């Protein structure tokens, strides 16, 4: 019984110290549209506007209605408050289909995918079309409207 109680107290203490429910940091929501229509399966990359700042980075995919959400995860370094560049791309196979999220990185590395959005929205060397000053807690960056032309 004493052993059980000791284990219980140690585990309870760990939970209090580590917290629960997703860690601390910046949470971000938004919507991506293409010429005003929701853009599903777009890749949204959020990176420090000034690469010298170590604020954290995150990449997520939009859902069927173009919405995306970044929430702090206890096992990953969180985004910290600061100014961020936001890049948007949509990677597709030669036949126009979108790869499964778990396959996308490997297929990008093997050059079997193409970005069907204009480079101005994803090329780091061209500067960011979208930026956001993120504060601690919840942030909504609104609608990121990508123009085909």
Rosetta blueprint (number, residue, H / E / L):
1 X L
2 X H
3 X H
4 X H
5 X H
6 X H
7 X H
8 X H
9 X H
10 X H
11 X H
12 X H
13 X H
14 X H
15 X H
16 X H
17 X H
18 X H
19 X L
20 X L
21 X L
22 X L
23 X L
24 X L
25 X L
26 X E
27 X E
28 X E
29 X E
30 X E
31 X E
32 X E
33 X E
34 X E
35 X L
36 X L
37 X E
38 X E
39 X L
40 X L
41 X L
42 X L
43 X E
44 X E
45 X E
46 X E
47 X E
48 X E
49 X L
50 X L
51 X L
52 X L
53 X L
54 X L
55 X L
56 X L
57 X L
58 X E
59 X E
60 X E
61 X E
62 X L
63 X L
64 X L
65 X L
66 X L
67 X E
68 X E
69 X E
70 X E
71 X L
72 X L
73 X L
74 X L
75 X L
76 X L
77 X L
78 X L
79 X L
80 X L
81 X L
82 X E
83 X E
84 X E
85 X E
86 X E
87 X E
88 X E
89 X E
90 X L
91 X E
92 X E
93 X L
94 X L
95 X L
96 X L
97 X L
98 X L
99 X L
100 X L
101 X H
102 X H
103 X H
104 X H
105 X H
106 X H
107 X H
108 X H
109 X H
110 X L
111 X L
112 X L
113 X L
114 X E
115 X E
116 X L
117 X L
118 X L
119 X H
120 X H
121 X H
122 X L
123 X L
124 X H
125 X H
126 X H
127 X L
128 X L
129 X L
130 X E
131 X E
132 X E
133 X E
134 X E
135 X L
136 X L
137 X E
138 X E
139 X E
140 X E
141 X E
142 X E
143 X E
144 X E
145 X E
146 X E
147 X L
148 X L
149 X L
